[in-house]
Amino acid sequence: MALTRILTTAIALTLSTLSVTTAHAQVPDREYWRWFEVEVVLFKHTSEQTIREQFPLQVSAIPITLGNDLLTPYHNRSYPALRGGLDSCEPLAEQSELNLRIDCQFEHEDVWIPIPGNPLTPPTRTQELAKTDVIIDGRGGDINSARQAFLMPESVHELTETRQQLVNKGLVKPLLHVAWRQPVFSERDNKTIRLFAGEQFTNEFNYDGLTKQSLGGTSVERRLQQGSLVEQVETLLQKVDAEQVIFTNADSQAPKPLDDTSQLPELIWELDGLLHIFLIGNYLHIDSDFNLRETTAIESAMSDLKQQAQHALSGKSSEQPFLRAYPFKQRRRVISHETHYFDHPKMGMVIQIRRTDLSARRY
């Protein structure tokens, strides 16, 4: 019996070691990485289309923290030469109140540590952007020495004419035109690229689409009409008979606040999501997962029938602003150097994946 336990333990340890070794063997050494150049044009439709597909109000959360974000560092790029020409700010200790100005430079501001919540840390350029650039002009890089994906300059864009043709038809609005180079691995390695673009809605809406101060719950001013309880009931019944009030189950379709937002973006963009390019054997595949946002209005979510009745008697509108999310999820096998078009009732994507000198398998 003791010998059996010893043999069982030894076999288990051996298999565990082999499985770990196999798992690590899936990602080759950097010198064997297969590099490709990717160019993407993302746009939204501006013409009204008949949408047969039903999209839920509840946002489909995309954990963007798992993706490689190339755009935030690009938008956050600083210009020390321009800042060097600014006058010096008044020392903070001599100011009557904390006032971080942008028309002057503080002493040693370049070495301020960006600790989360630090009031001395100025907001990043990305946080202050009302809208992102459509065309991204990266600095480029060297695939022979790079250890991660990097943005390419506008000069390598081959889809410019395609983007312009779409604009000339007057049916779409480009949101993002970007190119980068990245190593491409197997699907299980899950090396995704995060892309975001368009208008920023952070100050007005939460990720779930509800306003920062939602009209539901305590934010609605419930001023009941003057009169007795009997008069209020009669008024309510008249509204129901006239179909001015329809009582609903608040839990049926109303969007709910998200419980876990740890892997969700802090900034809310018109378009945000992940693009996964991977290899199955020698065949390239694309798996896209985006949310396109549009402002609209929805019925306020009332927690119970009493709250709905009180709101109806207050005479106020039951609608509230809402940032709706339209999910874009498509997966396809593609061929390098060909232009591929991904369509959707609300948006579209044009993409090319081009081979580089280091695209071929080298092991």
Phi, psi and chi 1 to 4 in degrees:
 res  aa     phi    psi   chi1   chi2   chi3   chi4
   1 MET       -  -44.6 -176.4   64.9   70.5      -
   2 ALA   -64.0  -39.9      -      -      -      -
   3 LEU   -64.1  -36.9 -179.5   59.4      -      -
   4 THR   -63.5  -42.8  -58.5      -      -      -
   5 ARG   -63.8  -39.3  -73.8 -161.1  -60.1  -92.1
   6 ILE   -64.0  -44.6  -66.5  174.4      -      -
   7 LEU   -64.8  -40.2  -71.1  174.9      -      -
   8 THR   -62.5  -44.4  -58.3      -      -      -
   9 THR   -63.1  -42.2  -57.7      -      -      -
  10 ALA   -64.4  -41.6      -      -      -      -
  11 ILE   -65.0  -42.1  -67.4  173.2      -      -
  12 ALA   -61.6  -43.5      -      -      -      -
  13 LEU   -64.1  -39.4  -71.1  173.2      -      -
  14 THR   -64.4  -46.3  -58.5      -      -      -
  15 LEU   -63.4  -38.6  -68.4  175.9      -      -
  16 SER   -62.8  -43.1  175.3      -      -      -
  17 THR   -63.3  -41.7  -57.5      -      -      -
  18 LEU   -64.8  -40.2  -72.5  174.6      -      -
  19 SER   -65.9  -39.8   64.2      -      -      -
  20 VAL   -65.2  -43.0  170.8      -      -      -
  21 THR   -62.0  -41.5  -56.8      -      -      -
  22 THR   -65.5  -40.6  -57.2      -      -      -
  23 ALA   -62.1  -43.3      -      -      -      -
  24 HIS   -70.8  -25.3  -75.6  -69.3      -      -
  25 ALA   -72.9  -14.3      -      -      -      -
  26 GLN   -66.1  -32.7  -61.6  -58.9  -41.0      -
  27 VAL   -98.5  112.9  179.2      -      -      -
  28 PRO   -70.8  164.7   26.2  -33.8      -      -
  29 ASP   -61.7  157.2  -66.8  -24.4      -      -
  30 ARG   -56.2  -34.1 -172.3  179.1   64.3   82.0
  31 GLU   -66.9  -12.6   58.7 -177.2  -54.7      -
  32 TYR  -107.7    5.9  -61.8  115.7      -      -
  33 TRP   -62.4  143.1  -74.3    0.6      -      -
  34 ARG  -102.2  108.4  -56.3  178.9   64.7  177.7
  35 TRP   -94.1  137.3  -73.6   83.3      -      -
  36 PHE  -131.7  155.0  -69.9   82.4      -      -
  37 GLU  -103.2  129.3 -174.7  170.6  -78.2      -
  38 VAL  -118.4  134.7 -176.0      -      -      -
  39 GLU  -128.2  131.2 -176.4  177.4   -5.3      -
  40 VAL  -132.5  137.0  173.3      -      -      -
  41 VAL  -120.3  119.6  176.4      -      -      -
  42 LEU  -112.4  135.8  -73.1  160.2      -      -
  43 PHE  -147.4  163.3   56.5   87.8      -      -
  44 LYS  -117.5  149.1   69.8  174.8 -176.5  178.0
  45 HIS   -75.0  136.6  -64.0  -63.1      -      -
  46 THR  -103.5  -17.7   55.2      -      -      -
  47 SER   -86.6  146.6   59.4      -      -      -
  48 GLU   -69.1  129.9  -67.6  -66.3  -26.1      -
  49 GLN  -124.8  150.3  -60.2 -171.3   36.7      -
  50 THR   -76.0  112.6  -58.7      -      -      -
  51 ILE  -100.6  112.1  -59.4  178.3      -      -
  52 ARG   -88.4  -27.9  -62.6  178.2  179.9  178.0
  53 GLU   -72.7  136.5 -175.5  177.1   -5.4      -
  54 GLN   -93.4  121.2  -63.8  -65.0  -40.2      -
  55 PHE  -103.3  131.9  -65.0   99.2      -      -
  56 PRO   -70.1  155.0   27.1  -34.5      -      -
  57 LEU   -72.8  -32.0  -71.5  177.5      -      -
  58 GLN   -69.0  126.9 -171.1   68.6   39.5      -
  59 VAL   -68.2  142.3   63.8      -      -      -
  60 SER   -89.5  103.4  177.1      -      -      -
  61 ALA   -66.5  136.2      -      -      -      -
  62 ILE  -116.2  116.7  -58.2  174.7      -      -
  63 PRO   -74.6   80.3   28.0  -33.0      -      -
  64 ILE   -68.5  -16.0   57.3   89.4      -      -
  65 THR   -64.8  -15.8   55.8      -      -      -
  66 LEU   -80.9  -12.1  -57.7  177.9      -      -
  67 GLY   -95.7  159.9      -      -      -      -
  68 ASN   -83.8  111.8 -175.0    0.5      -      -
  69 ASP   -92.4  105.0 -174.9   -3.3      -      -
  70 LEU   -92.0  -20.1  -56.9  178.1      -      -
  71 LEU   -84.2  -35.4  -65.3  178.3      -      -
  72 THR   -60.6  -47.8  -64.7      -      -      -
  73 PRO   -59.8  -33.7  -23.5   34.1      -      -
  74 TYR   -64.7  -47.4  172.3   83.7      -      -
  75 HIS   -71.7  -24.8  -68.3  -58.8      -      -
  76 ASN   -86.4    0.6  -79.9  -17.3      -      -
  77 ARG   -55.9  139.3   62.5 -165.5 -173.1  -79.4
  78 SER  -106.8  166.2   60.8      -      -      -
  79 TYR  -127.2   81.8  -58.5   93.7      -      -
  80 PRO   -61.2  -30.0   20.9  -32.6      -      -
  81 ALA   -66.7  -38.1      -      -      -      -
  82 LEU   -70.3  -40.3  -66.1  178.7      -      -
  83 ARG   -65.0  -30.3  -69.7 -157.6  -46.9  -88.5
  84 GLY   -64.2  -20.9      -      -      -      -
  85 GLY   -88.3   -0.2      -      -      -      -
  86 LEU   -83.9  153.3  -63.2  174.6      -      -
  87 ASP   -70.9  162.5  -65.2  -28.5      -      -
  88 SER   -78.4  139.9  -62.1      -      -      -
  89 CYS   -77.8  157.6  -63.8      -      -      -
  90 GLU   -64.8  135.0 -179.3 -177.7   -7.0      -
  91 PRO   -53.8  141.7  -24.9   33.9      -      -
  92 LEU   -60.1  -34.6  -70.2  173.5      -      -
  93 ALA   -65.3  -23.5      -      -      -      -
  94 GLU   -95.7   -2.4  -60.9  178.5   10.0      -
  95 GLN   -86.6  143.2  -62.3 -174.6   27.4      -
  96 SER   -70.9  -27.8   57.9      -      -      -
  97 GLU  -146.2  159.7   59.2 -178.1   14.3      -
  98 LEU   -71.1  117.3 -174.8   60.4      -      -
  99 ASN  -142.0   97.4 -179.0   21.6      -      -
 100 LEU   -84.0  106.1  -62.6 -178.2      -      -
 101 ARG   -91.8  158.3  -62.3  165.6   54.3 -172.0
 102 ILE  -112.2   -3.0   61.6  172.8      -      -
 103 ASP   -95.5   12.7   58.5  -14.8      -      -
 104 CYS  -153.1  171.5   59.9      -      -      -
 105 GLN  -120.6  133.9   59.8  173.6  -28.6      -
 106 PHE   -81.4  155.8  -69.2   93.7      -      -
 107 GLU   -66.6  131.5 -174.9  179.1    8.2      -
 108 HIS    61.0   26.4  -55.0  -52.3      -      -
 109 GLU   -66.8  -22.7   68.5  173.9   55.7      -
 110 ASP   -70.2  -18.2  -75.9  -24.3      -      -
 111 VAL  -107.5    8.1  -63.5      -      -      -
 112 TRP   -61.1  133.7  -73.9  -10.6      -      -
 113 ILE   -83.2  122.4  -58.2  175.4      -      -
 114 PRO   -77.1   64.4   29.6  -35.0      -      -
 115 ILE   -72.3  133.0  -58.8  174.3      -      -
 116 PRO   -55.6  128.0  -26.3   34.8      -      -
 117 GLY    89.4   -6.6      -      -      -      -
 118 ASN   -67.9  116.1 -179.2    4.1      -      -
 119 PRO   -67.1  -17.7   26.1  -35.0      -      -
 120 LEU   -83.4  -10.0  -61.6 -178.6      -      -
 121 THR   -84.4  114.6  -57.5      -      -      -
 122 PRO   -67.3  153.8   24.7  -32.9      -      -
 123 PRO   -63.6  150.1   22.4  -33.1      -      -
 124 THR   -73.1  162.8   64.6      -      -      -
 125 ARG   -62.7  -35.5  -67.1 -173.3   71.6 -111.2
 126 THR   -64.6  -40.4  -55.9      -      -      -
 127 GLN   -62.8  -30.1  -69.2  172.5  -37.3      -
 128 GLU   -92.1   -5.1  -64.1 -178.7  -34.0      -
 129 LEU   -70.8  128.0  -82.6  178.9      -      -
 130 ALA   -82.4  -27.4      -      -      -      -
 131 LYS  -157.2  142.2 -174.7  178.0 -179.6 -179.1
 132 THR   -85.5  160.8   61.2      -      -      -
 133 ASP   -67.7  145.1  -61.9  -28.6      -      -
 134 VAL   -76.6  -48.7  173.5      -      -      -
 135 ILE   -94.1  124.3  -60.0  173.3      -      -
 136 ILE  -101.7  120.5  -56.2  -59.8      -      -
 137 ASP  -108.7   90.1 -172.3   13.5      -      -
 138 GLY   -77.4  174.4      -      -      -      -
 139 ARG   -90.6  -13.6  -63.7 -179.3  177.9  179.0
 140 GLY    80.9 -171.8      -      -      -      -
 141 GLY   179.6 -176.0      -      -      -      -
 142 ASP  -118.2  114.9 -176.1    1.3      -      -
 143 ILE   -68.3  -16.2   57.0  176.7      -      -
 144 ASN   -75.3  -20.4  -66.5  -71.9      -      -
 145 SER  -125.4  -12.9   58.0      -      -      -
 146 ALA   -66.5  146.6      -      -      -      -
 147 ARG  -112.6    2.7  -64.4 -176.6  176.7  -86.6
 148 GLN  -158.4  171.1   62.8  177.6   -4.0      -
 149 ALA   -63.7  155.0      -      -      -      -
 150 PHE  -148.0  151.5   53.8   85.8      -      -
 151 LEU   -74.8  146.0  -66.1  174.1      -      -
 152 MET  -104.5  156.1  -66.1  -65.2  -69.3      -
 153 PRO   -71.5  161.0   23.5  -32.9      -      -
 154 GLU   -59.9  -24.7 -178.0 -175.1   -3.7      -
 155 SER   -62.8  -18.9   58.5      -      -      -
 156 VAL   -91.7   -4.9  -52.6      -      -      -
 157 HIS   -63.5  127.9  -71.6 -177.1      -      -
 158 GLU  -110.8   -3.6  -62.8 -175.8   11.3      -
 159 LEU  -104.5   14.3  -63.2  177.2      -      -
 160 THR   -61.2  -45.0  -59.5      -      -      -
 161 GLU   -64.3  -39.6 -176.0  177.0   -8.8      -
 162 THR   -61.8  -44.9  -59.4      -      -      -
 163 ARG   -62.0  -41.7 -173.9 -166.0   76.5 -123.6
 164 GLN   -67.3  -36.5 -163.8   58.5   51.4      -
 165 GLN   -63.6  -40.0  -70.9  175.4  -10.3      -
 166 LEU   -64.4  -40.2  -68.8  170.9      -      -
 167 VAL   -66.5  -41.5  172.0      -      -      -
 168 ASN   -63.6  -27.1  -67.8  -20.2      -      -
 169 LYS   -73.3  -15.1  -68.2  179.8  179.5  179.3
 170 GLY    70.9   23.1      -      -      -      -
 171 LEU  -111.6  -10.8  -58.5  177.0      -      -
 172 VAL  -137.7  162.3  -55.2      -      -      -
 173 LYS  -125.9  112.5  177.0 -176.7  177.7 -178.5
 174 PRO   -62.9  138.1  -19.6   32.0      -      -
 175 LEU  -109.0  -33.6  -63.8  174.8      -      -
 176 LEU  -156.4  133.8  179.9   66.7      -      -
 177 HIS  -133.1  111.7 -171.3  171.5      -      -
 178 VAL  -146.0  150.2   61.0      -      -      -
 179 ALA  -133.8  147.5      -      -      -      -
 180 TRP  -153.9  167.7   67.9   89.9      -      -
 181 ARG  -116.6  139.9  -73.5 -171.0  171.9 -175.8
 182 GLN  -149.5  151.0   68.4  167.8   94.6      -
 183 PRO   -76.0  141.4   26.6  -31.3      -      -
 184 VAL  -114.7  128.5  177.0      -      -      -
 185 PHE  -117.7 -164.5  -55.2  101.9      -      -
 186 SER   -78.6  168.4   65.0      -      -      -
 187 GLU   -64.3  -37.5 -178.4  177.9   10.3      -
 188 ARG   -66.9  -20.5   71.3  174.3   60.0 -175.6
 189 ASP   -72.6  -20.9  -65.7  -45.7      -      -
 190 ASN    53.8   47.2 -160.9   30.3      -      -
 191 LYS   -89.1   91.1  -57.9  -64.1 -175.5 -179.0
 192 THR   -98.4  158.3   57.1      -      -      -
 193 ILE  -113.6  129.4  -61.1  -68.2      -      -
 194 ARG   -90.0  132.1 -176.9 -150.3  176.5 -176.3
 195 LEU  -126.4  136.5  -60.0  175.8      -      -
 196 PHE  -142.7  155.1   62.7   88.5      -      -
 197 ALA  -167.9  169.8      -      -      -      -
 198 GLY    90.7 -154.9      -      -      -      -
 199 GLU   -76.2  153.5  -64.1 -177.3   38.9      -
 200 GLN  -104.0  133.2 -177.2  176.2  176.0      -
 201 PHE  -117.2   18.1  -61.7  100.5      -      -
 202 THR   -60.3  -38.4  -51.8      -      -      -
 203 ASN   -73.2  -22.2  -66.6  -27.5      -      -
 204 GLU  -103.2  -32.9  -62.7   85.8   16.3      -
 205 PHE  -131.6  153.9  -63.9   94.3      -      -
 206 ASN   -87.6  172.1  -63.6  -48.6      -      -
 207 TYR   -61.5  -33.0 -173.7   86.5      -      -
 208 ASP   -73.4   -4.9   51.0   29.3      -      -
 209 GLY    97.1  -14.1      -      -      -      -
 210 LEU   -75.6  150.8  -60.3  173.3      -      -
 211 THR   -69.1  159.5   55.7      -      -      -
 212 LYS   -57.7  -33.5  -66.7  -67.9 -173.8  178.8
 213 GLN  -125.9   85.8  -67.5 -177.1  -18.4      -
 214 SER   -64.5  149.7  174.3      -      -      -
 215 LEU   -75.8  -11.3  -67.3 -178.8      -      -
 216 GLY   -79.5  167.7      -      -      -      -
 217 GLY    67.1 -135.5      -      -      -      -
 218 THR   -79.2  -10.2   58.2      -      -      -
 219 SER   -77.1  -13.7   63.9      -      -      -
 220 VAL   -84.9  130.5  175.8      -      -      -
 221 GLU   -82.4  114.1 -179.0 -173.7   -0.5      -
 222 ARG  -100.3   85.4  -55.3 -176.8 -178.5   90.9
 223 ARG   -99.9  106.5  -65.5 -175.3  -65.5  109.3
 224 LEU   -75.5  149.1  -59.0 -178.2      -      -
 225 GLN   -65.3  152.6  -63.7  178.5   -9.0      -
 226 GLN   -69.4  146.5  -62.0  -65.5  -35.2      -
 227 GLY   134.0  174.2      -      -      -      -
 228 SER   -77.8  170.6   65.3      -      -      -
 229 LEU   -61.7  -38.1  178.8   60.3      -      -
 230 VAL   -63.0  -41.8  174.1      -      -      -
 231 GLU   -65.0  -38.1  -68.6  174.5  -20.7      -
 232 GLN   -64.9  -41.6  -67.0  177.1   17.3      -
 233 VAL   -64.1  -43.4  172.3      -      -      -
 234 GLU   -62.2  -42.1  -70.5  177.5  -10.1      -
 235 THR   -62.1  -41.5  -59.2      -      -      -
 236 LEU   -65.7  -42.0 -173.5   61.0      -      -
 237 LEU   -64.7  -37.4  -69.5  175.3      -      -
 238 GLN   -63.5  -41.0  -69.4  173.6    2.9      -
 239 LYS   -64.0  -38.6  -71.3  178.0  175.4  -70.7
 240 VAL   -66.2  -45.1  172.1      -      -      -
 241 ASP   -61.5  -35.0  -68.7  -21.6      -      -
 242 ALA   -85.2    5.6      -      -      -      -
 243 GLU    57.9   27.4  -64.0 -174.7   -9.4      -
 244 GLN   -82.3  -17.6  -62.9  176.5   -2.4      -
 245 VAL  -132.0  127.1  175.5      -      -      -
 246 ILE  -124.9  114.2  -60.2  176.9      -      -
 247 PHE   -77.4  135.0  -69.8  100.7      -      -
 248 THR  -130.6  164.0   59.9      -      -      -
 249 ASN   -83.5  113.3  178.8    4.7      -      -
 250 ALA   -62.3  -21.5      -      -      -      -
 251 ASP   -88.3   -1.4  -65.6  -28.8      -      -
 252 SER   -71.5  -63.4   57.0      -      -      -
 253 GLN  -128.5   -4.2  -63.2 -178.7   -6.2      -
 254 ALA   -64.5  135.0      -      -      -      -
 255 PRO   -65.8  143.4   23.8  -33.0      -      -
 256 LYS  -114.5  147.5  -58.2  177.0  179.7   61.6
 257 PRO   -59.8  144.7  -21.7   32.7      -      -
 258 LEU   -81.4  138.2  -60.5  174.7      -      -
 259 ASP   -76.3  -44.5  -64.9  -31.3      -      -
 260 ASP  -115.1  113.8 -176.4   10.2      -      -
 261 THR  -116.3   17.7   59.5      -      -      -
 262 SER   -65.0  -30.5   58.6      -      -      -
 263 GLN  -105.2   12.7  -66.9 -173.5  -26.8      -
 264 LEU  -100.8  157.1  -59.1  179.9      -      -
 265 PRO   -69.5  146.2   25.3  -34.7      -      -
 266 GLU   -76.7  -31.0  -64.8 -178.9    0.4      -
 267 LEU   -99.6  138.3  -55.6 -178.1      -      -
 268 ILE  -104.0  116.5  -46.7  -57.0      -      -
 269 TRP  -111.7  157.8  -63.5  100.4      -      -
 270 GLU   -58.1  -37.1 -174.6  174.5    0.4      -
 271 LEU  -133.7  131.7  177.6   72.1      -      -
 272 ASP  -156.2  142.2 -157.7  -15.9      -      -
 273 GLY   166.9 -162.2      -      -      -      -
 274 LEU  -126.7  144.2  -60.5  172.9      -      -
 275 LEU  -122.6  121.8 -172.6   66.8      -      -
 276 HIS  -113.4  115.5 -172.3 -166.9      -      -
 277 ILE  -110.6  125.1  -61.1  173.2      -      -
 278 PHE  -146.1  168.4   56.0   92.4      -      -
 279 LEU  -112.4  134.7  -73.3  162.1      -      -
 280 ILE  -116.6  104.2  -61.9 -179.2      -      -
 281 GLY    68.1 -122.1      -      -      -      -
 282 ASN  -106.7   12.7  -75.5  -42.0      -      -
 283 TYR  -101.9  129.1  -62.6  103.2      -      -
 284 LEU   -78.7  140.9  -72.3  164.1      -      -
 285 HIS  -133.5  151.4  -70.3   72.8      -      -
 286 ILE  -123.8  131.7  -66.2  174.4      -      -
 287 ASP  -126.2  112.1 -167.2   -4.6      -      -
 288 SER  -108.3  143.4   55.9      -      -      -
 289 ASP  -146.6   99.2 -171.1    5.9      -      -
 290 PHE  -128.3  160.6  -65.0  101.4      -      -
 291 ASN  -122.1  124.6  -83.3  -38.4      -      -
 292 LEU  -100.3  128.1  177.3   70.1      -      -
 293 ARG  -103.5  142.5  -57.7  -61.9 -168.1  115.0
 294 GLU  -141.4  138.2  -75.2 -173.3   -2.9      -
 295 THR   -78.1  139.6   55.0      -      -      -
 296 THR  -151.8 -165.1 -175.9      -      -      -
 297 ALA  -135.4  141.2      -      -      -      -
 298 ILE  -132.5  164.8   61.4  171.0      -      -
 299 GLU   -67.8  136.4  -67.5  -68.3  -40.0      -
 300 SER   -62.3  138.5  -59.5      -      -      -
 301 ALA   -83.0  110.0      -      -      -      -
 302 MET   -96.8  137.5  -57.6  -59.8  171.1      -
 303 SER   -70.4  -29.8   59.8      -      -      -
 304 ASP  -153.0  176.2   52.1   32.2      -      -
 305 LEU   -64.6  -36.0  -65.6  178.4      -      -
 306 LYS   -61.2  -44.2  178.0 -178.8  177.5 -178.2
 307 GLN   -65.2  -38.7 -169.3  178.7   33.0      -
 308 GLN   -64.4  -40.1  -65.8  179.8   50.9      -
 309 ALA   -65.9  -42.9      -      -      -      -
 310 GLN   -62.2  -40.1  -70.3  175.5  -29.0      -
 311 HIS   -67.5  -38.7 -168.6   88.2      -      -
 312 ALA   -63.4  -40.3      -      -      -      -
 313 LEU   -72.7  -21.3  -68.9  171.6      -      -
 314 SER   -71.9  -17.9   70.8      -      -      -
 315 GLY    79.7    5.1      -      -      -      -
 316 LYS   -89.7  159.0  -71.1 -177.3  173.6  -68.7
 317 SER   -66.5  141.7  171.5      -      -      -
 318 SER   -92.6    4.8   59.7      -      -      -
 319 GLU   -92.1  151.9  -70.7 -170.0  -21.0      -
 320 GLN  -139.2  150.5   68.1  172.0   13.4      -
 321 PRO   -61.6  147.2  -19.9   31.9      -      -
 322 PHE  -148.8  138.9 -177.2   68.6      -      -
 323 LEU  -100.3   97.7 -173.1   64.6      -      -
 324 ARG   -79.4  146.6 -172.5  159.5 -169.5  175.7
 325 ALA  -115.4  127.4      -      -      -      -
 326 TYR  -107.4  112.3  -66.5   94.1      -      -
 327 PRO   -73.4  140.5   26.3  -33.1      -      -
 328 PHE  -123.1  104.1  177.7   98.8      -      -
 329 LYS  -129.6  110.5  -61.1  175.7 -177.2  -73.1
 330 GLN  -141.7  145.3  -64.1 -167.6   29.3      -
 331 ARG  -134.2  135.7  178.7 -175.0  173.3  104.9
 332 ARG  -158.0  147.0 -172.8 -174.8  -56.9  177.6
 333 ARG   -84.1  135.7  173.3 -178.5  160.5 -176.5
 334 VAL  -129.8  167.2  -63.3      -      -      -
 335 ILE  -116.4  135.6  -60.9  175.5      -      -
 336 SER   -62.9  147.3   60.9      -      -      -
 337 HIS    70.9    1.4  -69.4  -83.1      -      -
 338 GLU   -99.2  150.9  -69.4 -171.2   -1.1      -
 339 THR   -91.2  125.7  -58.5      -      -      -
 340 HIS  -117.2  136.9  -62.0  -88.3      -      -
 341 TYR  -115.0  127.3  179.4   80.8      -      -
 342 PHE  -112.7  119.8  -67.6   71.9      -      -
 343 ASP  -105.7  160.4 -162.7   14.1      -      -
 344 HIS  -162.3  150.7 -178.5  -85.3      -      -
 345 PRO   -58.4  -26.1  -25.9   34.6      -      -
 346 LYS  -110.9  -21.5  -75.1  -70.7 -174.1  178.4
 347 MET  -153.3  179.9   60.6  173.5  -72.1      -
 348 GLY  -155.4  164.7      -      -      -      -
 349 MET  -141.1  133.0  177.1  173.2   70.6      -
 350 VAL  -114.8  132.5 -176.8      -      -      -
 351 ILE  -144.1  143.0 -175.2  169.6      -      -
 352 GLN  -126.8  139.2  -87.2 -170.2   10.5      -
 353 ILE  -119.8  117.9  -57.5  178.2      -      -
 354 ARG  -111.9  143.0  -60.4 -175.7  -76.5  -94.4
 355 ARG   -75.0  151.9  -62.3  174.7   66.8   87.6
 356 THR  -119.6 -177.0   69.7      -      -      -
 357 ASP   -66.3  -15.7  -65.4  -22.6      -      -
 358 LEU  -116.0   32.4  -61.8 -178.9      -      -
 359 SER   -89.8  -26.7  -65.6      -      -      -
 360 ALA   -70.9  150.9      -      -      -      -
 361 ARG   -65.2  134.1 -173.4 -169.9  -67.4  -89.7
 362 ARG  -124.2   25.9  -59.1 -173.8  -60.7  -75.9
 363 TYR  -152.1      -   57.3   90.3      -      -
